[in-house]
Amino acid sequence: MDPSEWRKILGLKMSKEDRKNNAKVNKANREGKSKKELGLRGRVTVKHLSINFSNSFYGLNLKIKDNNQSDAIGLASAWIIKNK
């Protein structure tokens, strides 16, 4: 299953807040400013969305470095939903 397909099945989309934050981070990078001085938290990616899903839905405590496990959990969850 394609990653975009299982993310769509699970409804993993970037929120407006996440997109605005990413735009501010990109602008800060272009202007040579640090995220810290602007009070930004860094770019939010699809890996973050996957980890947030796994942690909230299954009550786990996965970190960013555990993104492969989180993707596997998301893939399996989408497969179960799709094949009900």
GILIN-V465946 format. One record per helix or strand of 3 or more residues. SS is the DSSP state (h for helix, s for strand). FROM is the first residue (numbers start at 1). TO is the last residue. If there is no record, write none. Layout:
BEGIN
{{SS;FROM;TO} {SS;FROM;TO}}
END
This chain:
BEGIN
{{h;3;10} {h;16;31} {h;35;38} {h;46;58} {h;64;82}}
END
